Amino acid sequence: MASFRDRCIHSRQGGRLASTTTADIDGLVAGLRDRPRVVLHFHGGLIDDMLGFATAERLAPVYEAAGVDPVFFVWSSGLLETLRGNLPQILNESVFRTLLNRVTRYATGAVFQQPGQRGAGLMATPTPRSVTAELAQVRQEQEPYARMVAPQDVPPLSESEQKQIAAELSADAELAERTREIVNSVAPPDTPQTNEPAAAAREVIGGRAAAVTLMSPDVVADLAARAGTGERALVSTALMVRKTVRVVAAVVGRFRQRNDHGLYPTVIEEILREFYLANVGAAIWDAMKRQTLDTFAAADDEVRAGRYFLDRFAELLATGTRPEVTVVGHSAGAVFIGNLLDDLARRRAAVDDPVPADFRLRDVVLLAPACTVAQLAPVIRRQAELFDRFRMFTMTDPAERADHLVPFLYPRSLLYFISGVLERGPSRQSAVMPVAGMQHWFLDAAAVGPDSDDLRGFLRADSARTVWSPGDGGPGLRSGARSHVAFDHDPDVLASVATMLAD
């Protein structure tokens, strides 16, 4: 029996080989000759390398007991570390709390009024004291405004309403003071930073960082540039006001489009997208997904891990060895699998590639997939060509909502956060995107379009394609996972996967 480390393919930035060598992969593939069943496992992209290896060590006996030879792709992003480190700090910043109060006040006035109440062009808003009291519910472990239901049709924020909000914010002494604090804490470009997160953001993203906030350096730089050359405390709040009005309009727009996540989470998400995107992991998330694509790219100066493995595995298939192959991907591992299937389709179509033209995967198994609907829809459209069965284990929406990424401060799950903050749209700009592993998307009648329609139809066509957790649909269809990170060690999930592998 091979050591679990011998079963691992360890890659780094750009999908290049890390501790694994080409000789290691040669030996790994050679050991698969004439083996009846193989599983390729892709752990989630949130964890670091050491946790990736720990996952392989834990799961290797599970797969081997099911009579399957495992291959583990180990990679790293550090996203979870960034989120756990930066998010609580951001959500407790004085400037964030001020923005949260102001945006919530105006968004509540715009969203929850009945039709016709905003017709005069002036928006009635709750009192500052009532907003403060509602937001204080987080200290009692309650979600603010969770009991309120938005009207079916929410009008857009009108020009007169935007002017009203801008005028009131321009006279807001607290917002002006928060802005002064940021600008007065900005170090000159050649001054060493003592705030480590801010310094790291400046190094990675560029721009100027502030000691009192983890706002994106480009936002801080814009604020500082408008402070003028005189007394720095006399900074104009005009930019802060414009951006805050934009956040309110974005929150209202999401209720109009019905892709909101509830008032309180949506306000948090839109503030983060407008002011903090560089420091909430967006660049890391984007780079992590890029890594899962680059690993299948043609080799340049260095070997790409995924491509080299498939090159050797294709040669093995060409000798007549035809194992049944299952791929299992947890969280962002689903993105990895999508790119693998793209490469497999390319290889099958290439006349000079040794992959047999009729080679197919047996099963595609996704555990709480963090890929978007737009990323998964092309995969399921190629089912007849590339794989036999599909099964997704993921949480029900009540369980998803109860899996708080930052307890009490952000009362939604990691997948909600990815959907509402980290993802990008077709134009590569930050955009709210439906995530395939969210039942919230699956049940949303407003989520329509070719990708949503095709994926939803595919999942509904066979009830065995989706296991909503926690749930018990019988052998192979059980899951007890109640958190995003639990799916690759939940006993019911592992037993269900083992049943699939053995049948």
N, C-alpha and C positions, 0 to 999 in steps of 0.2 A: 504494500500500500504506500503510495507516494505521500511525502510530507505536504502539508497544506501550502507551504511556501513554494513548493515545486509546481503547485497548481495555479499560481498567481502570475499575472502579467501586469507589471507595475509601470505606469506611465506618468509623465509630468507635463509641464506646460507645452502646448502645441501637440500633445498626443505622442511625444517622443518617449523612447525608452528611458526609464529611471534606473532602478536597481536591477531590473530584469535585463538579461543579455539576449542576443539573437540565438546563442547556443542554448540558453534556457528554453526558449520557445521551440527550437528544433527538437529538443528532448521531450518537451511537453506534448507536442503534436505526434511525435513518433510513438509515445505511450498510448495514444488513442487508436492506433491501428487495430482493426478488427474488434474494437469495443462496440457493444450493441447500442449504448445510449450515452449521450453527452449533454451536459447542461452548461451553458455560458451564463454566468451570474454577474450582474452589473449593480454594485451597491449604489446608494444615494450619493449625490455630489456634495452634500453638506459637510461630510466628515473629512478628517485629515487622513493621511496615509496609514498611520498606526491603527486607527479605528477601522480602516478598510481591511487591513491584514487581520485584525481581530474578528471582523465579520467572516472572513474566509475561514479562519481557524474554527469558529463556532459552527459554520454551516457545512464544512467539508464532511463531517461524520453523518450529518442528516442526508446529504445527497448520496454518499456512498452506501448508507443503509438501504436506500431505495434502489440500489443497483445501478447508479449513474456515476459516470466520471465527470467531476466538476472542473471547470476552468473559471477562475475569478479575475475580473478586470479591476485592478486597484488603482484609484486615482484620487485626487484631492482638490478641494476648492477653498476651504476655510470659511465658507459662507456662514455656517451656523455660528462659528466663533465670532464673526463680525456682527451678526445680528444680536447675539446674546450680549456682546460687549457694548455695542453702540446704541441699540434701540432703547434700553432702559434709560441710558444717559440722555438721549435726545428727548424722550417723552417726558422727562422731568426738568428739562431746561426751562428757565424763566421765560425766554422768548417763545418757546413752543407752547407753554401753558397760556401765554397771552394770546397767541394766534389761535389756539384751540378755542378759547373762550369767544373771541370775536367771530371767527368763522362759524362756530356753532350757533351763535346768536342770529346771525343774518341768514344762515342756511335754514334754520328752523322757521324763521319768518317767511322765507320764500317757498319752502317745500310743503309745510303743513297747514297753510291757509286753504280755505275752501274756495272753489272757483268763484271768481268775481270780486273777492276781497282785495286782490292786488290791482284791480282795474284802474284805480285812480292814479297809478304810477308811483305812489308812495307805499312802502312796505311797513306793516306793523310788525314789530319784533318783540320778543319777550324781554323783560327787564334784565339788566346785567346781574342783579342779585339772584333772580330765578335761574339763570343759566349757571351761575357759580354753584348754586345749591344742587342743581341737577348733575353737574359734572362731578361734584363731591361724592356722588354715589359710588364711584369706583373704590372709595375707601371702605365701603361696606360690601364690596365684592359684587356690586350690581352694575349692569351696563346702562349708562345714561340713555334716555330716550328710547329704550328698547320697546316700550309699550305703545309707542306712537306709530300709527299707520298712515303712510302717505296717500294722498288722493290718486286716483287712477291716472289722471292727466295733470302733470305739473308744468305750468308755463315756464318758458325760459326767463332768465333774469333780464329785465328790460334795460334799456339805456338809462332811463330816468332812475331806476332802482340802483343801477351801478353808480350813478352820480351821487345818489343819496348816501350809499355806503362809503364811497370815497370821501365825501365831505365830512362825514362823521368820524371816519378813521383819521383824517388829516388833523382833526382837533383832539385826537385821543392822546392824552399826555403819557399814559402808560406805554402805548406802542412806540411813541417817540423816545421814551427813556430806554426801552429795550433795544431800539435801533442804535442809540448813542453808545450803549454798553458794548454792542458788537463792534462798532467802528473804532471805539477807543481801545479795544483789546487787540486790534490787528497789528501784528508786528511788521516792521518794514521788511521788504523782500530778502534782505541780507542778514536778518536777525534770526538766530537759532530759535526753534520752537521748543517750548517746554511742555506743551500739551501733546502727548504722544499720538492720540487719534487724529488731532488736527494736523500735526506734522506729517503723519502718514498719508492723510488725504491730499495734502499739498504736494507731496512727493509723487504720488500716483496719478492724481488728476490734474495737477497744475493749478496755478492761481494762488490766492492769498487765503490763509486760514486765520480764524479768530480763536483766542484762548477761551472765550466764554460760550462758544457754541460749536456744534458739529454741522452747522449749515454747510452746504456745498461751497468749496472755495470760490467758484465762479460767482455765486450769489454774494458772498462776502466781499469779493473784489469789486463788484458793481456798487455795493453799498458804500465801500470805502472811497471809491472814485468820485462819488457824488457828495462827499463830505467837504470838498473844496480845500483850499490851501490855508485857510485861516484857522480859527479855533475849532478843533475837531469835534467838540461837544455840540456844536451848532449844526449838526448834520440834518439835512432834509430827509423827511420820511416818505417822500413822494414815491420812490421805488418800492418800498415796503408796502405802501398803500395799494399801488397798482397790482402788485403780486397777490396781495391778500384778496382784493376784489376778484382777481382771476381764479383764486381757489374757491371762493364762494360760488362763482359761476360754474366751475367744474363740478362741484358737489350737486348743484341744482341740475346740471346737465346729465349727471349719472342717474338721478331719480327720473328724469324725463326719458332716458334711454332704458331704464329699468335694469341697469347693471350695477346698482348700488349694493353695498354690503351692510345696510342699516346706517342710520345717521351718524352715530358716533364713530364706528370704524371707517366709514367713508370720509368723514372730515379728517381723521388722522391720515388716511392714505393720501388724500389730495394735498395736505400740507407737506407731507414727506416728499411727494413727487415734485412739488414746486420749489421747495426750499432745501431739501436734504438728500437729494437723490444720490450724490456721490458717496455719502457715508452710510447708506442703508443697504449696501451690498449690490447695487444695480450693476456696477462695472464687473464685480466678481461673478455675479450670476451670468452675465453676458459672456465673460471670458471662459467660464466653466462649460457653457454650452458649445462655445467655439472649440474647446479642447476635444469634446466628443466628436466633432466633425473633422477636425484636423488630424486626428489619429488614423483616419482612413485615407488621407491625402497621399499623393505620390511622394516618395522619399526625395529629399533634397540633399542637404548636407548631413542629416541624421535620419536614422531609421524611425518610422512611425509605427507605434506598437500595434494598433489595430490592423493596419494594412499588412504588416509583416506576418501576423498570426494568420490572417485570411489567405495570404499567399501560400503559406506552408500547409494550411488546412485544405485549400483547394487542390494542391498537389496530392495530398493524402486521398481525397475523394476520387481523384482521377485514377488512382490505382485500383479502385473497386471497393474500397472500404466505404460503407454507407451507414454510419450510425444515425439513430434517431436523435435529432438535435432540438433541445428546448432552450429558449432564452428567457431569463428571469431578470427583470429590472425594477429596482426600488427607487421611488421618487424620481430624481433626475436621471437615474439609470434608464428610464423610459426614453429620454432624449437620445441617449447612447444607442439604444436598440433601434430607434428610428433611423439613425445614421448608418448603423450596420446593415439594416435591410435595404437602404438606398444603395449601399455599396454592393450588396449581394445581387440586387437587380442589375446593376451595371455590369458585374462580372458575368452573370448568366447571358447577357446580351452580347458580350464581347467574344468574337470568334477566336481570339488568341488566349483567352483565359481558361485555365484548366477546370474551373467549376463546371460540373455537368449541367447542361441546359435544363434538366428536369429536377435538379436538386431543390428540395423544399425543407423548411423547418417544420418540426412536428407541432410545437406549441410556442406561443408568445404569451408570457405571463407577466403582468404589470402589477406592482404593489404600490398603492397610493401614488399613481403616476403624476409627476410634476410637469409634464409636457402640456402644451396648449392643445386645444381642439384642432387648431390649424396645423399643428405638427403631427397629430395622431391620425387625422382623417385620411391623408394620403397613404398611410400604412395600411389601414383596413381596406382601402379601395384595391390594394394589391394582394388581398388574402388568397384569392384563387391561384395566384401566380407563385406566392412565396411561402405560405404557411398553412397548416391544416386547422389548428384550433387557436382560440384567443380567450383569455380569461383575465379580468381585472378585479383585484381585491382593493376596495377603497371604502372610506367611511360614509355612513349616512350623513346628511347635512346636520342633524342635531348633534351627532358626535363630532363632526368637523367644527361646528361653532363652539363646542365645549372644550376643544383642544387649543387653549390659548397660547399663542406664540410668546407674548409677554403678559403673564397673568395680571388681569385687572386693567392694565394700561392699554393693551391691544387685545380685545376679547374675540379674536378669530384665530384660525389656524395658519400654519405656514403656507398652505396652498392658497388661502384667501389673500395672504400678503403678497405672494408671487403674482397672483392675478391682478391685485389692485395697485401694486407699487413697482415690482421689479420687471415685469414683462415689457416688451416693445412691440409696436405695431409694424405693418409693412414698410412704413417710412423710416423705421429704426428709431422713432421717437417713443418716449415712455407712453404707454397706452394701457388701458384696462383690457385684459384679454381673458376669455374663458379658458380655464384649465381643465383638462380632460378628467382628472381624478376627483373633481368636485361634483357631488350630487346636486349642489345648488345650480350649476349650469345645466345638468341633465334634466332637471324638473322645470326649468325656466322656459315658459312658453314664448317669452320675448327673445330668447336666444335662437335666432333663425339664420338661415343662409346655407349655402351648399355644404360647408364643412360641418356645421352643427347638425343639419338635417341628415347627412350621410352617416355621421358617427352615431347619432342617437338612434337612427333606424337600424344600424348594424347591431348595436347592443340590445335593442328591444327584440330583434328577430330571433334571438336565442337567449333564454333566461340564464343559461349556464355561462354566458360571457361576462356576467357581472355578479360579484359577491359584495353586497352592501354590508359593511361591518359596523357594529357587531351583528352577526346573523348566522343561522344554521340552516343550510339548504341540503344537508346530507353529505355523504362522503365526497371530498373534493370541493365542497362548496361551503365550507365553514370558515368563519373568522371571528376572533374575539378582540381584535385590535381596536383601541379607542384613542390612539394618538398616532401622529404621522410617523414617528420613529419606531413604533412597535411592530410594524408589519413584517420585518425580516427576522423577528424572534418570537412572535406570537405562536404558541403551540398549535392552535387551530389552523392558522395560515400554513405553517410548515407541514402539518399533517395533510392539509388539502393539496399542497404542491406535491408532496410525496405520493399521494394517491394518483394525481395526474401523471406523474412520471412512471408509475408502476403499471398503469392500466393499458 
